[in-house]
């Protein structure tokens, strides 16, 4: 019964990135503007089914969860070659740790892509701006395609794309909080100035947050805990997928101007009794 229900819910014919609105990172076209993580699920079946329902192409995983030993089944073994696995440096606190971890990921997965995470505070899990820029610059020099997790600070984001990062990934709010976009003005400013794709990473709690991120101008959304910890992870994965698409469509369509007064949408001519 579970397999039948899952199949019906994950086989979605909707086109996430139509040809007239491509999404690219470092010259590589993506099928989806939703990226997802692999941590926090109750079991691996739930993870696999939720990722399938999300329609995501890029799936990020901590280097610590990618086995370098043949006998130990890893996230890579479970997901196979169906997705672009993006190794991340979660847990690193120094530039040296980031570089070493990134090199291990490159060796394990044979990919130059890396999601840079360098935490500066263990309580808030906020990234360290200065060290993140330093680590990004070193990784770019070593030939990595760097997707850095960073604070929602326009200056830090500018530093990151100036050193050659392929994207910037500012947090919407603290990791795992589900608060949503805490500083929409900052995100909008980053999107308006960035020459590389902006991906909101961290804090997404539900579909509303994903829609807002896209309408602010983000190129994509990164989600993990919002899916993994939902009462129905598969349903939330589907909801976020459609939210990203809806937000992107609305952004491209251009919203109506806001007004301080009411204005009838129907013509007043021809009313009964007039």
N, C-alpha and C positions, 0 to 999 in steps of 0.2 A: 504493500500500500504506500509506503514511504517513497519507494523508487518511482512509482507512477505519479504521485503528487509532485515530486521534485522535477521530473521530466517536463510536466506540463508548465511549471512555473519558470523554468530556466530557458526553455526554448522560445525566445522572444524575437520576432522578426524585425523589430524596430532597428533602424540604421542610426547608430550613435553619432558618427562623423560622416556626413554626406560629402560627396566629391567637391561640392561648391563651398564647403566650409571645413577644410582639412585642419588637423591638429598635428603639429610636428615638434619634435625635440631633436636638436642637433641634426636636422635634415631627415630624420626618420618619421614617416607618417604613422600615426596611431589610429586604432579603430575606435577607441573610447576616450572620453575626457574624464572618466572616473578611474582613479587608481585606488587599490585596496591593499590592506596589510594582512598578515597571517597570524597575528598574536591574539591571545585572549579568548579563543573559542573553547566551548565546552568539550569538544572532541574534533577529530580530524574530518569526520564525515560532514559535520556542520560547516567546517571551513571550506571544504571542497565544493559543497553544494552552494554555499553563499557566494563564493567567488564566481562560480558559473552563472549564478543569477544576476550578478552585478554587471556582467558584460565587459568587465575590465580586461585590458590586455597587459598592463603593467601591474605586477604584484610584488610588493616589497617584503623582504625577509631579513632578519638580523643575521649577521655572519655567525653569531653564536649558535643559531639554529640550523645552519647549513653544515651538514656533516662532511668532514674531509676523510672519513673512514668508510670503507666499502660495506662494512657489516652493519652500519647504523642507518636506518631509514631516516631520511631528512625531509624537509619541506620540498626540496627539489625533487626527490624521489616520488613524493605524493602527487605533486602538481605536474610532473612530467614536462614535456616540451610544448604544452598548450599555451603557456604564458611567457612573457618576458619577465624573468625574475630579476628584480632590482635589489642587489645586496645593500644593506644599510649598516652604518657604523654605530648603531644604538649602544649606549653604555660607555662610550669613549669620553674622556675628560681632558685629554691633551692632544696636541697636534701629532705627536709621535704615535700615540695609540690609534688615531684615525688613519694615518698613513699605513701603519702595519696591518690594521684590520682591512682596509681597502685592498691592499695587495693580496691578502689571503682570499678575499672575495673574488678578485680577478683570477687568481689561480684556480679556485674551486669551480667557478662558473664560466670561465673563459669569456668574460665580458669586461669592457672598460667602463661600463656605466656603474655609478655608485651614488647612493643617497647619503649625503654627508650629514651626520648628526654629532654635535659636540656640545654636551650639556654643561652649563656653567653653574647651575644651582640644583642640588638634589631634592630640595623641597618643592620648588615650583616647576622643576624640569625645564626651565627656560634655557635656550641655547646661549652660549657665550659668543657675543658678536665679534670681538677682536680675534679670538682664537679660531672661530669659524672661518673668517676671511683668510687668516693665515693658512689654515688647513686646505681651504679651497684653492688658494694660489699654488700650493705645493702639489696638490693632486692634479691640477690642470697641467703643470709642468711635467708631470709623470705620464701624461697622455690619457687621463681619465675624463669621461663625460660626467661632470659633477652636477648633481641636483641637490642643493643645500637647503636643509631645514634651518630657518632663521626666525628672528623676532620680526614683528610687524612694524619695522622701522624703515622708512624710505631711504635713509642714508646707508644703513647696513646693506640693504638690497642693492643699492647702486654700487657699493664697493664689490659686491659679489659678482654682478654682471660685468663690472670693469675688469676683474681678474680672469674672466673667461668662463664663468659658469653657464651651463646650458639652460638652466631655469633658475628661478628663485622660488622658495617654498615657505612663505611667511606663515606663522601660526595664526589661526583665527582666535584662539584662546588656549589656555594651558592643555597640555597633552592629556587625553582621557577625560576631560572635564565635561564635554558635551554642551558647553555654554553657547557655542556658535561663534559668530563674528563679533567680537567684543569691541573692535575699533574699525567700523566700516569706512570711516574717512581715510584712515591710514592705508587700508587695503586698496581703496579706490585710487589714491594717489600713487601707490606703487604700480598698479596696473596701467595707469595713464602714462607713466614715464618709462616703463620697462621695455627694453628691446628684445627681451627673451620671455618665454611663457611664464606666467605667474600661476602657481598652484597653491591653493590654500591647504595647509597641512596642520592638523591638530585642532581639536575643539569642535569639529562637526558632530552634531548630536542627532539631527534628523533631516528630513527632506527640505524643510524650510531654510535651514542653514546653507545647504548646497545650492538652492535656487538663489539665495542672496549673494553668495560668493560669485556665481556666474554672472548675475546681473550687475555686480560691481565691476566686472571686466576681467575676472580670472579666466585663464585658459582651461583650467582643469581643477578637480577637487581630489584630495587624498583623504580616505576614510578607513578606519579600522575598528576602533572601539564601538562606534555607533552601530556597526553591523554585528560585531562579535557579541556584544552585551545586550542586544535587543531581545525582547521576548520571542520574536520570530526573526532570526537572522536572515533567512532567505527573503522574507517579505521586505525587510528593511533594505537589503541589497537591491532588490528590484525598485523600491521607492526612491533610493538615492540615484539609481541609474536614470530613471525618468525625470527626477528633479534636475539633474545636471543638464539633460537635454532641454527641458522646459526653460531653465534659466538662460541657457545659451540662445535659444530661439527668441526669447523676450528681449535679451540684450541687443541682438542684431536687428530686431524689429523696431526698436525705439519707442519708449513709453510715451504716453500722452502727457502734456504738461500738467503739473499740479495747480489747482486753483483754490482760492479762499472763499469761493462762492459756488452755489449750485447752478447747474446749467442743464436744461432738459435735453435728453438725447433724441427725443421725437419732435418733429416740427409742430408748431402751434397752429398752423394754418389748417382749416378744415375740421376743427373740433366741433362736436355736436353742440348745437345751441349758440354757435358763434356766427 
